[in-house]
Amino acid sequence: MICCRNITKCYGATTVVQGLDLIVPLGSICGLLGHHQAGKTTTLHMMAGLVTPTFGEIIINGMDISSDWGLKRVGYVQFSPQTNEGLTARQNVVVAARTRGIGRQTAERRASELLHQLQLAPERWSYAARERLGVGIACALIDAPDILLLDEPTGSMAIEGRRWFWRVIKDLARVGLTVVMAIHDPDDAMQCTMVARLHFGRLVYVGPPNVQVCARVQV
């Protein structure tokens, strides 16, 4: 579970997220929905421990995100994740695991398991948007975190890639992973189990997705 308590982020005199209170239950798929500069990515960065809130706190399963334990419970996938295209999908994930101190045998096993779970070919060398995102997700899950954060994951994907993405994300949520993603597409919002709509840094709606809330968002 993620609990955000009055989180605010200021850069100088500019407030980009203001007084956000949000609870995301275990196994939920939460869409941070909003237009450009709504504060979605900044909120994700605070949840990932990449940016420190000016005020407020973020609790992950009872532990503050600023703690070492809290940070280890979160996997983060940036917008359009980068892959080493000289390596196979499996090799990319193994390298990510090894940089986090995971032994080679465990890294090889985890990479194979995750790529199978994500329905990706482990020896693939070419990387379309779907494969890049899949490898990014596998790298984020290598430590078996409780929380997966994604920044605009379907932004550059064709319809088949989007279908694959929602299929694997819903499978992950069914086994207890909590997912939070920044989105702006109403179709993506309708796939989530809950929506948190941001408008210039303020939370203006939290609840189940509905056509009225999702359709009003403009990029």
N, C-alpha and C positions, 0 to 999 in steps of 0.2 A: 504494500500500500504506500502511496505517496500522499503526504500531507504538507501543503504549502500554507504557511500562516503569515498573512499580511506582507508578502514579499514585494519589495519595491527596488527598482534599479534606476539610479540616476547617473548620467554622465555630465558633469558640470551642472549647468542650470537646466538641462534637459532630462525629463523623467520619461523613460521608455516603458517601464512597467510600474503600475501604481496600485499598492494595497491589494494584491491578488491573494485570495483565499480559495483553495481548491483541494478537495480530497478525491483521489483516484483509487478505488478499491482494487483488491487483488484480482487478477485475471481480466481486468477491464481493458478495452481499447478506447482510449480517449483521444479525440481529435481537437487540437488547439486550432481553432478556425478563425480566420480573419484576413483582412486585406494586407497589402504590402505596408510594412512599418506598424503593424498592429501590436508588435511585441512578442510574437510567437517564438522566433528563434532565440531571443534574449531569455525568454522563460525556459526554453529547453536547455540553454547553456547554463542557467542557474541550477536546474534540476540535475544536470550532468556534473556539476562541480567545476565547470570551466570558467564561470563568472561568479563572483561573490555578490550576493544581494547587498544593497545599501542598507536596507532594513529587512526585518523578518527572518524566518527560518524555514528550512525544508527538511522534513523528516521522512526517511525511507525505512519502512518496517521497524519503527521505533528508534532509529539512530539518525543523528544529524548528518546531513550530506557532507559536511565539512570534515567528518572523521574519516580515517583510512578505511574502516569497515564499511561506512556508508558509500564511499566512492566505489568500492569493489562490487557493490550490489547493483551497479548501473552500467549498462552497455549503451554506447552512443554511436549513431550512424549519421555522419554529416551529409549535407546535400551533395548529390553526385559523388559518392565515395570513389577514391582513387585506388586503382589496382596496378600492380607491377605486371605489365603485359608481356614481359619476358618469362613469366612464371605461369604454371597452371593454376586453376582455382584452388586445388588442394595445397599447392606450394605456398600460395599467398596466405592461406589460413594458418599453415604451419609456421611460417615466418612470424605472423602476428602473435601466435601462441608462444613461440620461443622468446620473443622480445619481452614477454610478460613473465618469464621465468619458468614456463612449463617445460618439463622434460620432453625429449624428442618422441619417445614412444607414446606418451600420453597425448602429445600434440598431434601426431599422425592419426591416432584413434579418434580424437575429438573432431579433427578436421573431416574425416570420413563420415562420422556420424552426423555432423551438422549439415554437410553438403547433401547427404542422402535425405535428411529431414526437410531441407529446403528445395529438394527436387532439382538439384544442379549436378551437371556432369563434372566429376572431380578432376578429370584430365583436360578440361576445356582450355584452349589457349586464346580464343577470341572473346572479346568482352563488349556485348551490347549493353544497353541500359539495365536490362533485367539481370544479366550476369554480374555486372559491377555492383548493383545493389545487393544481390544475393551474397556475394563474397563479403561485402561490407557488413551485412547482418551476421554472417558466420563469424567474422572476426570479432564483432561486438559481443557475441554469445559464447566466445571461447572459454570465458571464466565462469560460465553458468550463472549470470546475474539474475536478479529478481525482476529488474526493470529494463525495458528496451525503449530507447528514445530515438526517434527518426525525424530528420528535418526535410520536409517536402519530398518524401520518398518516391512518389509517382510522377513527379514533375515532368520528366522527359520520356515517359513510357507510353508505348502504344497500348491498345486495348487488351491484347493478349497478355502483355506484361503486367497490366493492372490486375487482370483476373488471377494470374499466378500469385502476385503479391498478396492480395486479400485472402486467397486460399491458405497460404502458409502462415500469414499473421493470425488468422482465426484459429488455425491448428495450434499455434504456439500459445495463444490465450487460453485455449481449452485445457492445456496442461498446467496452467497457473501463472504464466508470464504476464506481467502488467505492461501494457504498451501505451506510450504517449507519443503522438506525432504532430508536427506542424503541418497544416493543410490549408488550402484555399479553395479547393474544388468541391462544390456541393455534392457531387456523386461520391467522392471519398468520404465526406462527412456522414452521409447516410449509411455507410458501411460500419461506422463506429458504434460501440455500445453506449458511449456518452460523448457529448460535445461541450467544450468550453470555448465560448466565442469571445474574442478580444477585439476591442475597438480603441485604437490609439492608447494601448497600454492598460486599459481598464477591462475587467471582466464584466460582461454585460448579460451573459446567459450561461448557465450550467444545467445540463439535463440530457434527456434522450434526444437523438437527432430528429428534427422534423423539417418538413419542406419549407415552412415559413422562415425559420431561423436560418437555414442553410442557403436558401435562394437569395437572401439579401446581401450576401458577401460579394464584394467586387475586389478584384486584384488591384 
